[in-house]
Amino acid sequence: MAIMDFLNRQFIDVIEWTDDSRDTLSYRFPDDDKQIKNEAQLIVRESQVAQFVYVGQFADTLGPGRHTLKTENIPILSDLLGWKYKFQTPFKADVYYVVTRVFTGNKWGTSNPVMMRDADFGVVRMRAFGTYDFKIVDPVKFLKEVAGTDHHFRLDEFNDVMRSRLVSVFSETLAKAKVPALDVATRYGELGEALLEPINVATREKYGIEMTAFVVENVSVPPELEQAIDKRGSMTAIGNLNDYIKYNMGNALAEGKAGTAGIGAELAAGLAMGQSMMQGMAGGTAQAPSQPGLVPQAPAAAAAPASAPIALMTPEQVAEALGVSPADVLQELEAGNLKGRKIGSQWRVPQAALDDFLKG
């Protein structure tokens, strides 16, 4: 009787494992150097698979349920053991339980900048981080490439092993997708969804895992690229540069913030428009003036005498030529910034005085 008890203790009748840790990915059943008994019971619960390994070779994979170990349901292991028919003797093999549920909220991030080639900015250095959810879909490949022979492989070990590998997959996928840097830095949600399937193609093939969600929470680019992006956004907001200059010029004059030099610099941008308007005022018969800002007088019936009077402009003509209001011109005349002659209650501006004003 004592001999039978001793023999029974050398064999395994039931193989099962209950996971209560919530962070275990794979677990090797502790056989204590015992052999598995003929027709032993293997119990696999939901969200588990059992993987047999015999002398370093991967054999059968059994899903959830209660399995009686016979040659019929472990054909690969039976072949490795050399059993052509039903076996009657105990055998030795390792049994790994692999958890197939979804593991959520895992963090990823780039410890070093990722280099990518961008059509707008050339070679760009980026840092990124976020979260991902995953599950094991190929136990053999997972045990071979990730967990190895670890008897109890946990989630923190997985994160340590896979962090750099996932960043490498992310970098390769991002480079192949050719997503512009402007979109990478502003469209996180769409980027994560767009990269999910390409990343899964790589992770399934290499590591036997599949991402159920991949979230990009933040992407940072070098300061010089941030400035370039800001400048491009500002130019887009400004729109027509000529209208923008005239708008700022009008505001400066209305608020009285610009001095003589400042007004001259801002009004100089309107010279081209002023010259075009003056040509229209000449009626198309007189020669265009050689100096900007001068509105020619009506043509004389005969050739002008050598001592022709100096051309004078009214405040209204100056305002129309420069694209500002007459009140702005009168304000500069009263301040002495624009030189003119006051005849009675009316101002007249010589051409030379207007030229000096515009030169600042």
HUDA-V731761 format. One record per backbone hydrogen bond with DSSP energy under -0.5 kcal/mol. NH is the residue of the N-H (numbers start at 0). CO is the residue of the C=O. If there is no record, write none. Layout:
NH|CO, NH|CO
This chain:
4|0, 5|1, 6|2, 7|3, 8|4, 9|5, 9|6, 10|7, 11|34, 12|10, 14|40, 15|13, 18|16, 19|17, 24|152, 25|152, 26|96, 27|150, 28|26, 28|94, 30|28, 33|30, 34|9, 35|90, 36|11, 38|68, 39|36, 40|12, 41|66, 42|14, 42|40, 43|41, 43|64, 47|44, 48|97, 49|61, 50|95, 51|49, 51|59, 52|93, 53|56, 54|52, 56|53, 58|51, 61|49, 64|43, 66|41, 66|64, 68|39, 68|66, 69|67, 72|69, 73|69, 77|73, 78|74, 79|75, 80|76, 81|77, 81|78, 82|77, 83|81, 90|35, 93|52, 95|50, 95|93, 96|26, 96|94, 97|48, 97|95, 98|24, 99|46, 100|46, 102|133, 103|101, 105|131, 107|129, 109|127, 110|108, 113|125, 114|112, 115|123, 117|115, 117|121, 121|117, 123|115, 125|113, 125|123, 126|219, 128|217, 129|107, 130|214, 131|105, 132|212, 133|102, 134|209, 136|134, 136|207, 137|207, 141|137, 142|138, 143|139, 144|140, 145|141, 146|141, 147|142, 149|146, 152|25, 153|151, 154|22, 157|153, 158|154, 159|155, 160|156, 161|157, 162|158, 165|161, 166|162, 167|163, 168|164, 169|165, 170|166, 171|167, 172|168, 173|169, 174|170, 175|171, 176|172, 177|173, 178|173, 182|179, 183|179, 184|180, 185|182, 186|182, 190|186, 191|187, 192|188, 193|189, 194|190, 195|191, 196|192, 197|193, 198|194, 199|195, 200|196, 201|197, 202|198, 203|199, 204|200, 205|201, 206|202, 207|202, 207|203, 208|202, 209|134, 211|132, 212|132, 214|130, 216|128, 216|214, 217|128, 219|126, 221|124, 224|221, 225|221, 226|222, 227|223, 228|224, 229|225, 230|226, 231|227, 232|228, 233|229, 234|230, 235|231, 236|232, 237|233, 238|234, 240|238, 243|239, 244|240, 245|241, 246|242, 247|243, 248|244, 249|245, 250|246, 251|247, 252|248, 253|249, 254|250, 255|251, 256|251, 257|251, 262|258, 263|259, 264|260, 265|261, 266|262, 267|263, 268|265, 269|266, 270|267, 273|269, 274|270, 275|271, 276|272, 277|273, 278|274, 279|275, 280|276, 281|277, 282|279, 283|278, 284|281, 285|281, 293|290, 295|293, 307|304, 312|348, 317|313, 318|314, 319|315, 320|316, 321|317, 322|318, 323|318, 327|324, 328|324, 329|325, 330|326, 331|327, 332|328, 333|329, 334|330, 335|331, 335|332, 336|331, 337|331, 338|336, 340|347, 342|340, 342|345, 343|341, 344|342, 345|342, 347|340, 348|312, 349|347, 350|310, 353|349, 354|350, 355|351, 356|352, 357|353, 358|354, 359|355, 359|356
